[in-house]
């Protein structure tokens, strides 16, 4: 039976594979619309920031928040070890208590 990490990796790969063709189709549609509409849009050169900069900055922010959340979750798990250690089987050998 696959472990949890392997199972989530497989699901991630399947979902990504299913989404990719839809993303490609949407890019084709957006590109086609932009090419047709673009010829009617005048050049104004008024945008204060490049669209790529907005995407990069916001994904950078999201990546920072995600890394912080992962670190926080790991610290919470560490704090819960006195409880979770009794609930979850680990690969660490447990000390045997001599029977009285």
HUJONOR-V694172 format. One record per backbone hydrogen bond with DSSP energy under -1.0 kcal/mol. CO is the residue of the C=O (numbers start at 1). NH is the residue of the N-H. E is the energy in kcal/mol with one decimal. If there is no record, write none. Layout:
BEGIN
co & nh & e
CO & NH & E
CO & NH & E
END
This chain:
BEGIN
co & nh & e
3 & 7 & -2.6
4 & 8 & -2.6
5 & 9 & -2.0
6 & 10 & -2.4
7 & 11 & -2.3
8 & 12 & -2.4
9 & 13 & -2.3
10 & 14 & -2.2
11 & 15 & -2.8
12 & 16 & -2.6
13 & 17 & -2.3
14 & 18 & -1.9
15 & 19 & -2.3
16 & 20 & -2.2
19 & 23 & -2.3
20 & 24 & -2.6
21 & 25 & -2.2
22 & 26 & -2.4
23 & 27 & -2.3
24 & 28 & -2.1
25 & 29 & -2.3
26 & 30 & -2.8
27 & 31 & -2.7
28 & 32 & -2.2
29 & 33 & -2.5
30 & 34 & -2.9
31 & 35 & -2.4
32 & 36 & -1.9
33 & 37 & -3.0
34 & 38 & -2.6
37 & 40 & -2.2
50 & 54 & -1.6
51 & 55 & -2.3
52 & 56 & -2.8
53 & 57 & -2.6
54 & 58 & -2.4
55 & 59 & -2.6
56 & 60 & -2.2
57 & 61 & -2.0
58 & 62 & -2.4
59 & 63 & -2.7
60 & 64 & -2.1
61 & 65 & -2.5
62 & 66 & -2.6
63 & 67 & -2.5
64 & 68 & -2.3
65 & 69 & -2.6
66 & 70 & -2.4
67 & 71 & -2.3
68 & 72 & -2.5
69 & 73 & -2.7
70 & 74 & -2.2
71 & 75 & -2.0
72 & 76 & -2.4
73 & 77 & -2.5
74 & 78 & -2.2
75 & 79 & -2.2
76 & 80 & -1.7
78 & 81 & -1.2
80 & 83 & -2.0
80 & 84 & -2.7
81 & 85 & -2.4
83 & 86 & -1.6
84 & 88 & -2.6
END
